[in-house]
Amino acid sequence: MYTGPTSTTQGITLERHILERQLSIPGATGDFTGLFQQIALAAKLINSRVRSAGLAGVLGLTGDTNVQGEEVTKLDIFANNVLVRSVEAGGHLCVMASEENEGIIPIPDRFATGKYVLMFDPLDGSSNIDVDINIGTIFSIHRRLTTGRHGGEADCLQRGASQVAAGYVIYGSSTVLVYTAGQGVHGFTLDPAVGEFFLSHENIRIPTKGKIYSVNEGNTYLWSEGVRRWVEGMKTPGPDGKPYSARYVGSLVADFHRTLLKGGVFAYPADQKNPQGKLRLLYEAAPMAMLAEAAGGAASEGSRRVMEVVPTSLHQRVPLYIGSSEDVAAAERLLRET
């Protein structure tokens, strides 16, 4: 469990943290550092608009639906555009993909291209915007597979285990950027007074077993018997005489951030309405799975690691059980037995 910053982490910016790691890697070119600088800039711009959304006239719906069939909010469009505009000119990417776009997002011909692929959910939990509940941005970075100037869909359709980095930004009581490049998970809190992200959560580790479960129990009637039994088991007092506590925000970033810091398990199971699952593999499940595993936790779609699922389409969905390793393993066991 995270216990707070130490004297050795104070004053370390996100840029310095990534640069120091770049300098420790022989042959590093600085592309990764440059890309992260652009993502951090996008996060600051989105945060500024989120903080003033009620005053800036960007609350509410646009009247459109996205490729997922979901109603699009004004802030969805703003966040999507900000991310694209912030990273497209840097020369670090060959292609992008977003939850809000049906197809890939090419790099305009007037800009140089690079060796990385960026996929993102620009504003996770956007249905909660109008009621002031935490929302966030999720991102995933791969190395390109194709050759030539521009990347393509094949560069995006890589399994989670191929990610070189993943992270999210949560816009809440404070704005926190959490990322992993495969070795440790680190969180940076935005200081609005100076406009910089400072290291506040160094080397986050998920407890092996937690005391909180997070699932939308309004879907109980749609679940399989195995899922119902698993959730009922969470409510049964354990050896310490206490059941798990229930916490559910309805924003993946918010629910996962709590799980990452405090332990336990978050789940969005498959059900009769969503037999393939609800969460998007490329933009939500795979990046969160990389973070969970890098912090000592686990992420499963019920029978195998999310990181091993090979995507076949840009908007593929999967079930998700993620959090403390023992809690995820317990869910897998019960699902296998029923």
C-alpha positions as MATLAB code, in Angstrom:
seq = 'MYTGPTSTTQGITLERHILERQLSIPGATGDFTGLFQQIALAAKLINSRVRSAGLAGVLGLTGDTNVQGEEVTKLDIFANNVLVRSVEAGGHLCVMASEENEGIIPIPDRFATGKYVLMFDPLDGSSNIDVDINIGTIFSIHRRLTTGRHGGEADCLQRGASQVAAGYVIYGSSTVLVYTAGQGVHGFTLDPAVGEFFLSHENIRIPTKGKIYSVNEGNTYLWSEGVRRWVEGMKTPGPDGKPYSARYVGSLVADFHRTLLKGGVFAYPADQKNPQGKLRLLYEAAPMAMLAEAAGGAASEGSRRVMEVVPTSLHQRVPLYIGSSEDVAAAERLLRET';
ca = [
       0.000    0.000    0.000;
       1.243    3.484   -0.845;
       2.289    5.377    2.291;
       3.156    8.819    0.918;
       6.116   10.755   -0.494;
       9.602   10.685    0.994;
      12.200   13.413    1.289;
      14.086   11.917   -1.677;
      11.136   12.329   -4.048;
      10.304   15.947   -3.310;
      10.951   18.339   -6.191;
      11.397   15.645   -8.868;
       9.373   16.553  -11.944;
       7.893   14.096  -14.419;
      10.272   15.371  -17.089;
      13.332   14.834  -14.883;
      12.128   11.377  -13.815;
      11.753   10.189  -17.411;
      14.961   11.887  -18.554;
      16.994   10.172  -15.819;
      15.666    6.824  -16.957;
      16.449    7.683  -20.551;
      20.065    8.459  -19.644;
      20.378    5.035  -17.996;
      19.423    3.224  -21.220;
      22.277    2.792  -23.740;
      21.325    4.070  -27.180;
      18.192    5.917  -26.036;
      17.279    8.658  -28.522;
      15.003   10.866  -26.429;
      11.902   10.060  -28.496;
      10.141    8.473  -25.537;
      10.923   11.472  -23.326;
       9.650   13.852  -25.985;
       6.421   11.909  -26.414;
       5.798   11.938  -22.665;
       6.331   15.681  -22.531;
       3.583   16.080  -25.127;
       1.207   13.738  -23.276;
       1.818   15.676  -20.051;
       1.066   18.943  -21.854;
      -2.210   17.495  -23.136;
      -3.094   16.407  -19.588;
      -2.513   19.939  -18.281;
      -4.723   21.418  -21.003;
      -7.496   18.897  -20.370;
      -7.227   19.463  -16.623;
      -7.609   23.209  -17.101;
     -10.814   22.749  -19.078;
     -12.187   20.105  -16.680;
     -11.621   22.446  -13.710;
     -13.567   25.239  -15.399;
     -16.088   23.119  -17.318;
     -19.127   24.578  -15.592;
     -17.956   28.115  -16.404;
     -16.595   27.440  -19.880;
     -19.849   26.103  -21.328;
     -18.482   22.628  -22.075;
     -20.748   20.539  -19.865;
     -23.423   18.405  -21.488;
     -23.790   16.361  -24.662;
     -22.995   17.222  -28.252;
     -25.996   15.285  -29.579;
     -23.735   12.800  -31.393;
     -22.812    9.192  -30.628;
     -19.333    7.699  -30.983;
     -18.248    4.428  -32.568;
     -19.097    2.688  -29.282;
     -22.734    3.806  -29.595;
     -22.332    6.097  -26.584;
     -23.496    9.684  -26.293;
     -20.590   12.074  -26.782;
     -19.979   14.894  -24.305;
     -18.468   18.235  -25.234;
     -15.463   17.476  -23.054;
     -14.964   14.136  -24.859;
     -14.439   16.013  -28.103;
     -12.240   18.643  -26.470;
      -9.997   16.050  -24.794;
      -9.721   13.964  -27.972;
      -8.725   16.975  -30.054;
      -6.232   18.196  -27.466;
      -4.442   14.853  -27.328;
      -4.234   14.544  -31.106;
      -3.004   18.110  -31.592;
      -0.494   17.831  -28.738;
       1.303   14.737  -30.054;
       0.878   14.693  -33.836;
       3.650   17.187  -34.647;
       6.397   15.792  -32.422;
       7.841   13.300  -34.885;
       7.632   10.482  -32.333;
       4.518    8.657  -33.630;
       3.651    6.760  -36.794;
      -0.071    6.381  -36.007;
      -2.652    6.876  -33.256;
      -5.996    5.334  -32.284;
      -8.674    6.668  -29.958;
     -11.783    5.257  -28.350;
     -13.644    8.181  -29.918;
     -12.551    7.467  -33.519;
     -13.791    4.581  -35.635;
     -10.514    4.098  -37.522;
      -6.859    4.884  -36.988;
      -5.685    8.490  -36.715;
      -2.860    9.043  -39.230;
      -0.064   11.549  -38.751;
      -0.601   14.447  -41.193;
       1.830   14.480  -44.127;
       3.287   17.836  -43.051;
       4.736   16.276  -39.885;
       7.580   13.809  -39.406;
       6.747   10.306  -38.195;
       8.481    8.126  -35.625;
       8.734    4.682  -34.090;
       5.920    4.751  -31.533;
       2.175    4.069  -31.571;
      -0.194    5.857  -29.193;
      -3.663    4.669  -28.234;
      -5.900    6.437  -25.755;
      -9.249    6.940  -24.109;
      -9.293   10.740  -23.983;
     -11.865   11.078  -21.204;
     -12.753    7.919  -19.324;
     -15.896    8.152  -17.187;
     -17.269   11.068  -19.173;
     -20.842   10.166  -18.232;
     -19.896   11.420  -14.744;
     -18.745   14.868  -15.879;
     -21.970   16.712  -15.192;
     -22.161   15.415  -11.609;
     -18.537   16.282  -10.749;
     -17.231   12.739  -10.256;
     -13.589   11.871  -10.997;
     -12.753   11.259  -14.643;
      -9.493   10.545  -16.433;
      -7.367    9.956  -19.513;
      -5.845    6.540  -20.283;
      -2.962    5.960  -22.717;
      -0.956    3.068  -24.132;
       2.317    3.160  -26.094;
       3.706    0.467  -28.431;
       6.645    0.329  -30.816;
       5.597    0.202  -34.434;
       5.689   -3.074  -36.354;
       5.373   -1.843  -39.931;
       7.959   -0.096  -42.096;
       7.579    2.971  -44.226;
       6.629    6.544  -43.415;
       3.155    5.965  -41.979;
       1.888    3.322  -39.580;
      -1.324    1.375  -39.952;
      -3.922   -0.640  -38.096;
      -1.497   -3.560  -37.687;
       0.678   -1.351  -35.482;
      -2.292   -0.791  -33.156;
      -3.443   -4.412  -32.994;
      -0.733   -5.629  -30.637;
      -1.268   -7.561  -27.425;
      -0.837   -5.792  -24.126;
       2.405   -7.641  -23.371;
       3.996   -5.676  -26.226;
       3.355   -2.279  -24.634;
       6.433   -0.222  -23.849;
       4.512    2.102  -21.529;
       1.033    2.791  -20.226;
      -0.583    5.230  -17.863;
      -3.485    7.409  -16.919;
      -4.293   10.843  -15.593;
      -7.010   11.204  -12.966;
      -8.751   14.560  -12.616;
     -10.023   14.579   -9.043;
      -9.341   16.411   -5.788;
      -5.852   16.607   -7.239;
      -4.646   15.793  -10.748;
      -2.338   12.783  -10.795;
      -0.477   11.184  -13.706;
       0.474    7.529  -13.135;
       2.690    5.641  -15.574;
       4.876    2.598  -16.038;
       7.519    1.832  -18.612;
       7.681   -1.752  -17.375;
       9.887   -1.222  -14.337;
       7.856    0.199  -11.492;
       4.741    2.336  -11.345;
       5.102    5.985  -10.417;
       2.597    8.772   -9.763;
       3.056   12.516  -10.258;
       0.746   15.169   -8.819;
       0.167   18.383  -10.726;
       1.070   21.526   -8.796;
      -1.263   24.106  -10.346;
       0.788   26.978   -8.940;
       3.769   26.155  -11.160;
       2.124   23.972  -13.781;
       4.380   20.953  -13.249;
       3.839   17.300  -12.345;
       5.950   16.364   -9.296;
       6.767   12.851   -8.114;
       4.362   12.041   -5.278;
       3.907    8.248   -5.487;
       7.203    6.440   -6.057;
       7.276    2.729   -6.883;
       3.628    1.971   -6.124;
       2.938   -1.637   -5.081;
      -0.529   -3.196   -4.920;
      -1.092   -5.187   -1.726;
      -1.119   -8.917   -2.432;
      -4.636   -9.128   -1.000;
      -7.080   -6.313   -0.347;
     -10.313   -5.635    1.496;
     -12.333   -3.806   -1.183;
     -14.293   -5.096   -4.166;
     -15.607   -2.852   -6.915;
     -18.281   -3.999   -9.361;
     -21.590   -2.676  -10.691;
     -24.049   -4.869   -8.790;
     -26.910   -3.332  -10.750;
     -25.964   -5.889  -13.425;
     -26.432   -8.878  -11.106;
     -29.427  -10.185  -13.057;
     -27.266  -10.327  -16.210;
     -24.350  -12.247  -14.682;
     -23.452  -15.906  -14.907;
     -23.829  -18.070  -11.828;
     -20.057  -18.032  -11.353;
     -19.871  -14.247  -11.199;
     -22.807  -14.091   -8.786;
     -21.157  -16.646   -6.519;
     -17.886  -14.717   -6.596;
     -19.564  -11.441   -5.592;
     -21.585  -13.160   -2.864;
     -18.339  -14.601   -1.557;
     -16.962  -11.084   -1.226;
     -19.853  -10.280    1.107;
     -19.194  -13.314    3.303;
     -17.066  -12.616    6.406;
     -13.556  -14.001    6.102;
     -11.250  -15.470    8.766;
     -11.043  -12.035   10.386;
     -14.842  -11.932   10.710;
     -15.199   -9.119    8.163;
     -16.487   -9.135    4.585;
     -14.945   -7.075    1.800;
     -16.146   -3.470    1.561;
     -17.988   -2.437   -1.604;
     -16.823    0.662   -3.501;
     -17.928    1.542   -7.034;
     -17.470    4.911   -8.745;
     -18.401    3.994  -12.314;
     -15.244    5.583  -13.752;
     -12.529    3.020  -14.525;
      -9.713    5.475  -13.803;
     -11.160    6.335  -10.386;
     -11.949    2.737   -9.410;
      -8.558    1.481  -10.608;
      -6.632    4.311   -8.914;
      -8.174    3.367   -5.558;
      -7.462   -0.324   -6.208;
      -3.859    0.425   -7.187;
      -3.198    2.322   -3.956;
      -5.302    0.334   -1.475;
      -5.588   -3.155   -2.974;
      -8.615   -5.323   -3.629;
     -10.242   -6.021   -6.962;
     -12.181   -4.142   -9.629;
     -14.274   -6.122  -12.099;
     -16.453   -5.548  -15.122;
     -17.553   -9.097  -15.980;
     -19.075  -10.316  -19.209;
     -22.856  -10.602  -18.973;
     -25.926  -11.366  -21.065;
     -25.981   -7.851  -22.484;
     -22.225   -7.718  -23.122;
     -21.104  -11.330  -23.672;
     -17.691  -10.175  -24.905;
     -17.274   -7.752  -22.005;
     -17.795   -4.000  -21.834;
     -14.351   -2.418  -21.472;
     -12.173   -1.749  -24.514;
      -9.071   -3.904  -24.761;
      -6.744   -1.398  -26.417;
      -7.795    1.807  -24.669;
      -8.759    0.616  -21.172;
      -8.048   -2.999  -20.217;
      -4.547   -3.506  -21.672;
      -2.966   -0.286  -20.340;
      -4.483   -0.828  -16.886;
      -3.282   -4.441  -16.974;
       0.272   -3.308  -17.632;
       0.097   -0.924  -14.682;
      -1.391   -3.594  -12.397;
       1.260   -6.185  -13.241;
       4.120   -3.686  -12.971;
       2.856   -2.865   -9.460;
       2.787   -6.534   -8.429;
      -0.901   -7.114   -9.113;
      -2.785   -9.035  -11.787;
      -5.307   -8.504  -14.569;
      -7.456  -11.259  -16.074;
     -10.374  -11.559  -18.470;
     -11.566  -14.481  -16.358;
      -9.408  -17.304  -17.617;
      -6.174  -15.729  -18.901;
      -4.018  -12.618  -18.581;
      -5.437   -9.583  -20.294;
      -1.894   -8.887  -21.491;
      -1.993  -12.069  -23.612;
      -5.233  -11.271  -25.463;
      -4.459  -10.661  -29.149;
      -6.692   -7.885  -30.514;
      -8.484   -8.422  -33.805;
     -10.214   -5.038  -34.053;
      -9.609   -1.504  -32.828;
     -12.654   -1.470  -30.565;
     -12.574   -5.025  -29.232;
     -14.058   -5.487  -25.758;
     -13.063   -7.835  -22.942;
     -14.184   -8.724  -19.416;
     -11.817   -7.436  -16.740;
     -10.806   -8.558  -13.234;
      -7.921   -6.427  -11.975;
      -6.146   -5.625   -8.724;
      -4.442   -7.592   -5.951;
      -2.952  -10.841   -7.241;
      -4.661  -13.104   -4.679;
      -8.048  -11.476   -5.227;
      -7.829  -11.832   -9.007;
      -6.674  -15.448   -8.649;
      -9.655  -16.175   -6.371;
     -12.036  -14.796   -9.002;
     -10.431  -16.942  -11.703;
     -10.717  -20.084   -9.554;
     -14.406  -19.582   -8.877;
     -15.166  -18.816  -12.517;
     -13.383  -22.022  -13.560;
     -15.357  -24.089  -11.081;
     -18.791  -22.946  -12.344;
];
